[in-house]
Amino acid sequence: MSQPAPGFKFKRVMVVDDASIDRFLVERIVKKTSFAEEVLSFESAKDALEGLSQTADTAPQVIFLDINMPGMNGFEFLTEFEKFPDSFKQDCSVVMLTSSLHPDDKLKAAHNPRIKCFLNKPLKPEYLINLEL
């Protein structure tokens, strides 16, 4: 993957969330904080997986992933994501960005090595400024 332009932390990130307002907020904050040059945005986990399969040579470096989505939830997305080649996944970190307060979700996320961070919605600029992946 090519390097991000000067002033940006990452080249490309992805947002997977069924709520349009949450996708909008993440996109806006990512751009406002110069967190990434490009934001790929998907309303469903299935659409995101399809989008990833079409950009196999340029994976996002960060995926902001909601847990509770219709059809396929965030954890099911991760199960399918693990089927991608290791070379594709190696530089990709997942940030669970969710409104879930269920302790089992947080515990499940903590046991998944792909998930680097578990954040509660809404995303705030300081989350990205202080985020270490």
Biotite code that builds the C-alpha atoms (Angstrom):
import biotite.structure as struc

atoms = struc.array([
    struc.Atom([0.000, 0.000, 0.000], chain_id="A", res_id=1, res_name="MET", atom_name="CA", element="C"),
    struc.Atom([1.227, 3.463, -0.770], chain_id="A", res_id=2, res_name="SER", atom_name="CA", element="C"),
    struc.Atom([2.049, 5.842, 2.030], chain_id="A", res_id=3, res_name="GLN", atom_name="CA", element="C"),
    struc.Atom([-0.412, 8.496, 3.168], chain_id="A", res_id=4, res_name="PRO", atom_name="CA", element="C"),
    struc.Atom([0.076, 12.028, 1.965], chain_id="A", res_id=5, res_name="ALA", atom_name="CA", element="C"),
    struc.Atom([1.963, 14.338, 4.323], chain_id="A", res_id=6, res_name="PRO", atom_name="CA", element="C"),
    struc.Atom([-0.197, 15.396, 7.246], chain_id="A", res_id=7, res_name="GLY", atom_name="CA", element="C"),
    struc.Atom([-2.315, 12.239, 7.265], chain_id="A", res_id=8, res_name="PHE", atom_name="CA", element="C"),
    struc.Atom([-1.871, 9.343, 9.663], chain_id="A", res_id=9, res_name="LYS", atom_name="CA", element="C"),
    struc.Atom([-3.355, 6.725, 7.297], chain_id="A", res_id=10, res_name="PHE", atom_name="CA", element="C"),
    struc.Atom([-3.986, 6.368, 3.579], chain_id="A", res_id=11, res_name="LYS", atom_name="CA", element="C"),
    struc.Atom([-7.379, 4.628, 3.769], chain_id="A", res_id=12, res_name="ARG", atom_name="CA", element="C"),
    struc.Atom([-9.901, 3.670, 6.448], chain_id="A", res_id=13, res_name="VAL", atom_name="CA", element="C"),
    struc.Atom([-13.272, 1.948, 6.273], chain_id="A", res_id=14, res_name="MET", atom_name="CA", element="C"),
    struc.Atom([-16.487, 2.551, 8.204], chain_id="A", res_id=15, res_name="VAL", atom_name="CA", element="C"),
    struc.Atom([-19.044, -0.264, 8.496], chain_id="A", res_id=16, res_name="VAL", atom_name="CA", element="C"),
    struc.Atom([-22.230, 0.843, 10.226], chain_id="A", res_id=17, res_name="ASP", atom_name="CA", element="C"),
    struc.Atom([-25.922, 0.535, 9.401], chain_id="A", res_id=18, res_name="ASP", atom_name="CA", element="C"),
    struc.Atom([-26.690, 3.979, 10.879], chain_id="A", res_id=19, res_name="ALA", atom_name="CA", element="C"),
    struc.Atom([-26.156, 6.735, 8.315], chain_id="A", res_id=20, res_name="SER", atom_name="CA", element="C"),
    struc.Atom([-25.628, 9.422, 10.973], chain_id="A", res_id=21, res_name="ILE", atom_name="CA", element="C"),
    struc.Atom([-22.852, 7.383, 12.595], chain_id="A", res_id=22, res_name="ASP", atom_name="CA", element="C"),
    struc.Atom([-21.144, 6.827, 9.235], chain_id="A", res_id=23, res_name="ARG", atom_name="CA", element="C"),
    struc.Atom([-21.419, 10.547, 8.514], chain_id="A", res_id=24, res_name="PHE", atom_name="CA", element="C"),
    struc.Atom([-19.891, 11.476, 11.894], chain_id="A", res_id=25, res_name="LEU", atom_name="CA", element="C"),
    struc.Atom([-16.971, 9.082, 11.492], chain_id="A", res_id=26, res_name="VAL", atom_name="CA", element="C"),
    struc.Atom([-16.265, 10.318, 7.972], chain_id="A", res_id=27, res_name="GLU", atom_name="CA", element="C"),
    struc.Atom([-16.383, 13.945, 9.093], chain_id="A", res_id=28, res_name="ARG", atom_name="CA", element="C"),
    struc.Atom([-14.140, 13.418, 12.124], chain_id="A", res_id=29, res_name="ILE", atom_name="CA", element="C"),
    struc.Atom([-11.648, 11.313, 10.156], chain_id="A", res_id=30, res_name="VAL", atom_name="CA", element="C"),
    struc.Atom([-11.313, 14.116, 7.616], chain_id="A", res_id=31, res_name="LYS", atom_name="CA", element="C"),
    struc.Atom([-11.343, 16.942, 10.191], chain_id="A", res_id=32, res_name="LYS", atom_name="CA", element="C"),
    struc.Atom([-8.519, 15.353, 12.209], chain_id="A", res_id=33, res_name="THR", atom_name="CA", element="C"),
    struc.Atom([-6.503, 14.345, 9.102], chain_id="A", res_id=34, res_name="SER", atom_name="CA", element="C"),
    struc.Atom([-6.678, 10.764, 10.365], chain_id="A", res_id=35, res_name="PHE", atom_name="CA", element="C"),
    struc.Atom([-6.941, 9.382, 6.812], chain_id="A", res_id=36, res_name="ALA", atom_name="CA", element="C"),
    struc.Atom([-6.884, 10.603, 3.237], chain_id="A", res_id=37, res_name="GLU", atom_name="CA", element="C"),
    struc.Atom([-9.728, 8.367, 2.102], chain_id="A", res_id=38, res_name="GLU", atom_name="CA", element="C"),
    struc.Atom([-12.787, 6.902, 3.840], chain_id="A", res_id=39, res_name="VAL", atom_name="CA", element="C"),
    struc.Atom([-14.666, 3.929, 2.431], chain_id="A", res_id=40, res_name="LEU", atom_name="CA", element="C"),
    struc.Atom([-18.155, 3.783, 3.905], chain_id="A", res_id=41, res_name="SER", atom_name="CA", element="C"),
    struc.Atom([-20.543, 0.815, 3.961], chain_id="A", res_id=42, res_name="PHE", atom_name="CA", element="C"),
    struc.Atom([-24.045, 0.388, 5.366], chain_id="A", res_id=43, res_name="GLU", atom_name="CA", element="C"),
    struc.Atom([-23.769, -3.373, 5.840], chain_id="A", res_id=44, res_name="SER", atom_name="CA", element="C"),
    struc.Atom([-21.123, -5.929, 6.697], chain_id="A", res_id=45, res_name="ALA", atom_name="CA", element="C"),
    struc.Atom([-21.914, -7.890, 3.525], chain_id="A", res_id=46, res_name="LYS", atom_name="CA", element="C"),
    struc.Atom([-21.405, -4.794, 1.358], chain_id="A", res_id=47, res_name="ASP", atom_name="CA", element="C"),
    struc.Atom([-18.135, -4.078, 3.162], chain_id="A", res_id=48, res_name="ALA", atom_name="CA", element="C"),
    struc.Atom([-16.840, -7.596, 2.509], chain_id="A", res_id=49, res_name="LEU", atom_name="CA", element="C"),
    struc.Atom([-17.749, -7.244, -1.149], chain_id="A", res_id=50, res_name="GLU", atom_name="CA", element="C"),
    struc.Atom([-16.000, -3.864, -1.250], chain_id="A", res_id=51, res_name="GLY", atom_name="CA", element="C"),
    struc.Atom([-12.899, -5.387, 0.343], chain_id="A", res_id=52, res_name="LEU", atom_name="CA", element="C"),
    struc.Atom([-12.829, -8.183, -2.199], chain_id="A", res_id=53, res_name="SER", atom_name="CA", element="C"),
    struc.Atom([-12.830, -5.593, -4.987], chain_id="A", res_id=54, res_name="GLN", atom_name="CA", element="C"),
    struc.Atom([-9.929, -3.645, -3.459], chain_id="A", res_id=55, res_name="THR", atom_name="CA", element="C"),
    struc.Atom([-7.796, -6.622, -2.466], chain_id="A", res_id=56, res_name="ALA", atom_name="CA", element="C"),
    struc.Atom([-4.549, -4.863, -3.373], chain_id="A", res_id=57, res_name="ASP", atom_name="CA", element="C"),
    struc.Atom([-5.304, -1.768, -1.298], chain_id="A", res_id=58, res_name="THR", atom_name="CA", element="C"),
    struc.Atom([-6.810, -2.775, 2.033], chain_id="A", res_id=59, res_name="ALA", atom_name="CA", element="C"),
    struc.Atom([-7.805, -0.095, 4.511], chain_id="A", res_id=60, res_name="PRO", atom_name="CA", element="C"),
    struc.Atom([-5.407, 0.318, 7.389], chain_id="A", res_id=61, res_name="GLN", atom_name="CA", element="C"),
    struc.Atom([-8.245, 0.796, 9.894], chain_id="A", res_id=62, res_name="VAL", atom_name="CA", element="C"),
    struc.Atom([-11.804, -0.542, 9.902], chain_id="A", res_id=63, res_name="ILE", atom_name="CA", element="C"),
    struc.Atom([-14.313, 1.186, 12.180], chain_id="A", res_id=64, res_name="PHE", atom_name="CA", element="C"),
    struc.Atom([-16.834, -1.583, 12.772], chain_id="A", res_id=65, res_name="LEU", atom_name="CA", element="C"),
    struc.Atom([-20.241, -1.516, 14.434], chain_id="A", res_id=66, res_name="ASP", atom_name="CA", element="C"),
    struc.Atom([-21.355, -4.664, 16.281], chain_id="A", res_id=67, res_name="ILE", atom_name="CA", element="C"),
    struc.Atom([-25.134, -4.636, 15.948], chain_id="A", res_id=68, res_name="ASN", atom_name="CA", element="C"),
    struc.Atom([-26.169, -4.568, 12.303], chain_id="A", res_id=69, res_name="MET", atom_name="CA", element="C"),
    struc.Atom([-28.957, -6.409, 10.488], chain_id="A", res_id=70, res_name="PRO", atom_name="CA", element="C"),
    struc.Atom([-28.070, -9.395, 8.343], chain_id="A", res_id=71, res_name="GLY", atom_name="CA", element="C"),
    struc.Atom([-24.503, -9.807, 9.526], chain_id="A", res_id=72, res_name="MET", atom_name="CA", element="C"),
    struc.Atom([-23.144, -8.336, 12.745], chain_id="A", res_id=73, res_name="ASN", atom_name="CA", element="C"),
    struc.Atom([-19.625, -7.057, 13.354], chain_id="A", res_id=74, res_name="GLY", atom_name="CA", element="C"),
    struc.Atom([-18.337, -10.319, 14.814], chain_id="A", res_id=75, res_name="PHE", atom_name="CA", element="C"),
    struc.Atom([-19.705, -12.288, 11.849], chain_id="A", res_id=76, res_name="GLU", atom_name="CA", element="C"),
    struc.Atom([-17.976, -9.773, 9.565], chain_id="A", res_id=77, res_name="PHE", atom_name="CA", element="C"),
    struc.Atom([-14.682, -10.509, 11.326], chain_id="A", res_id=78, res_name="LEU", atom_name="CA", element="C"),
    struc.Atom([-15.143, -14.259, 10.849], chain_id="A", res_id=79, res_name="THR", atom_name="CA", element="C"),
    struc.Atom([-15.482, -13.684, 7.094], chain_id="A", res_id=80, res_name="GLU", atom_name="CA", element="C"),
    struc.Atom([-12.671, -11.123, 7.073], chain_id="A", res_id=81, res_name="PHE", atom_name="CA", element="C"),
    struc.Atom([-10.297, -13.754, 8.463], chain_id="A", res_id=82, res_name="GLU", atom_name="CA", element="C"),
    struc.Atom([-10.748, -15.718, 5.213], chain_id="A", res_id=83, res_name="LYS", atom_name="CA", element="C"),
    struc.Atom([-8.858, -13.010, 3.304], chain_id="A", res_id=84, res_name="PHE", atom_name="CA", element="C"),
    struc.Atom([-5.150, -13.678, 2.679], chain_id="A", res_id=85, res_name="PRO", atom_name="CA", element="C"),
    struc.Atom([-2.792, -12.820, 5.531], chain_id="A", res_id=86, res_name="ASP", atom_name="CA", element="C"),
    struc.Atom([-0.891, -10.461, 3.238], chain_id="A", res_id=87, res_name="SER", atom_name="CA", element="C"),
    struc.Atom([-4.113, -8.467, 2.820], chain_id="A", res_id=88, res_name="PHE", atom_name="CA", element="C"),
    struc.Atom([-4.983, -8.365, 6.525], chain_id="A", res_id=89, res_name="LYS", atom_name="CA", element="C"),
    struc.Atom([-1.539, -7.806, 8.020], chain_id="A", res_id=90, res_name="GLN", atom_name="CA", element="C"),
    struc.Atom([-1.653, -3.995, 8.105], chain_id="A", res_id=91, res_name="ASP", atom_name="CA", element="C"),
    struc.Atom([-5.347, -3.708, 8.933], chain_id="A", res_id=92, res_name="CYS", atom_name="CA", element="C"),
    struc.Atom([-6.558, -2.919, 12.452], chain_id="A", res_id=93, res_name="SER", atom_name="CA", element="C"),
    struc.Atom([-10.177, -3.057, 13.586], chain_id="A", res_id=94, res_name="VAL", atom_name="CA", element="C"),
    struc.Atom([-11.738, -0.522, 15.923], chain_id="A", res_id=95, res_name="VAL", atom_name="CA", element="C"),
    struc.Atom([-15.099, -1.616, 17.319], chain_id="A", res_id=96, res_name="MET", atom_name="CA", element="C"),
    struc.Atom([-17.197, 1.530, 17.392], chain_id="A", res_id=97, res_name="LEU", atom_name="CA", element="C"),
    struc.Atom([-20.497, 0.649, 18.979], chain_id="A", res_id=98, res_name="THR", atom_name="CA", element="C"),
    struc.Atom([-23.365, 1.717, 21.162], chain_id="A", res_id=99, res_name="SER", atom_name="CA", element="C"),
    struc.Atom([-23.435, -1.731, 22.763], chain_id="A", res_id=100, res_name="SER", atom_name="CA", element="C"),
    struc.Atom([-23.059, -1.648, 26.518], chain_id="A", res_id=101, res_name="LEU", atom_name="CA", element="C"),
    struc.Atom([-23.262, -5.413, 26.846], chain_id="A", res_id=102, res_name="HIS", atom_name="CA", element="C"),
    struc.Atom([-20.241, -6.701, 28.810], chain_id="A", res_id=103, res_name="PRO", atom_name="CA", element="C"),
    struc.Atom([-20.132, -9.883, 26.681], chain_id="A", res_id=104, res_name="ASP", atom_name="CA", element="C"),
    struc.Atom([-19.513, -7.791, 23.546], chain_id="A", res_id=105, res_name="ASP", atom_name="CA", element="C"),
    struc.Atom([-16.577, -6.028, 25.158], chain_id="A", res_id=106, res_name="LYS", atom_name="CA", element="C"),
    struc.Atom([-15.170, -9.346, 26.420], chain_id="A", res_id=107, res_name="LEU", atom_name="CA", element="C"),
    struc.Atom([-15.578, -10.984, 23.014], chain_id="A", res_id=108, res_name="LYS", atom_name="CA", element="C"),
    struc.Atom([-13.830, -8.029, 21.379], chain_id="A", res_id=109, res_name="ALA", atom_name="CA", element="C"),
    struc.Atom([-10.975, -8.226, 23.899], chain_id="A", res_id=110, res_name="ALA", atom_name="CA", element="C"),
    struc.Atom([-10.352, -11.841, 22.909], chain_id="A", res_id=111, res_name="HIS", atom_name="CA", element="C"),
    struc.Atom([-10.145, -11.108, 19.185], chain_id="A", res_id=112, res_name="ASN", atom_name="CA", element="C"),
    struc.Atom([-6.569, -10.237, 18.194], chain_id="A", res_id=113, res_name="PRO", atom_name="CA", element="C"),
    struc.Atom([-7.764, -8.324, 15.114], chain_id="A", res_id=114, res_name="ARG", atom_name="CA", element="C"),
    struc.Atom([-9.688, -5.823, 17.299], chain_id="A", res_id=115, res_name="ILE", atom_name="CA", element="C"),
    struc.Atom([-7.254, -3.204, 18.579], chain_id="A", res_id=116, res_name="LYS", atom_name="CA", element="C"),
    struc.Atom([-9.723, -0.945, 20.331], chain_id="A", res_id=117, res_name="CYS", atom_name="CA", element="C"),
    struc.Atom([-13.323, -0.893, 21.603], chain_id="A", res_id=118, res_name="PHE", atom_name="CA", element="C"),
    struc.Atom([-14.918, 2.562, 21.555], chain_id="A", res_id=119, res_name="LEU", atom_name="CA", element="C"),
    struc.Atom([-18.404, 3.716, 22.431], chain_id="A", res_id=120, res_name="ASN", atom_name="CA", element="C"),
    struc.Atom([-20.370, 5.866, 20.016], chain_id="A", res_id=121, res_name="LYS", atom_name="CA", element="C"),
    struc.Atom([-20.362, 8.604, 19.109], chain_id="A", res_id=122, res_name="PRO", atom_name="CA", element="C"),
    struc.Atom([-16.812, 8.904, 17.833], chain_id="A", res_id=123, res_name="LEU", atom_name="CA", element="C"),
    struc.Atom([-15.059, 11.998, 19.157], chain_id="A", res_id=124, res_name="LYS", atom_name="CA", element="C"),
    struc.Atom([-12.034, 13.744, 17.624], chain_id="A", res_id=125, res_name="PRO", atom_name="CA", element="C"),
    struc.Atom([-9.949, 13.103, 20.754], chain_id="A", res_id=126, res_name="GLU", atom_name="CA", element="C"),
    struc.Atom([-10.482, 9.339, 20.303], chain_id="A", res_id=127, res_name="TYR", atom_name="CA", element="C"),
    struc.Atom([-8.654, 9.515, 16.968], chain_id="A", res_id=128, res_name="LEU", atom_name="CA", element="C"),
    struc.Atom([-5.982, 11.884, 18.222], chain_id="A", res_id=129, res_name="ILE", atom_name="CA", element="C"),
    struc.Atom([-5.138, 9.507, 21.084], chain_id="A", res_id=130, res_name="ASN", atom_name="CA", element="C"),
    struc.Atom([-5.699, 6.237, 19.190], chain_id="A", res_id=131, res_name="LEU", atom_name="CA", element="C"),
    struc.Atom([-2.657, 3.988, 19.050], chain_id="A", res_id=132, res_name="GLU", atom_name="CA", element="C"),
    struc.Atom([-2.848, 1.037, 16.688], chain_id="A", res_id=133, res_name="LEU", atom_name="CA", element="C"),
])
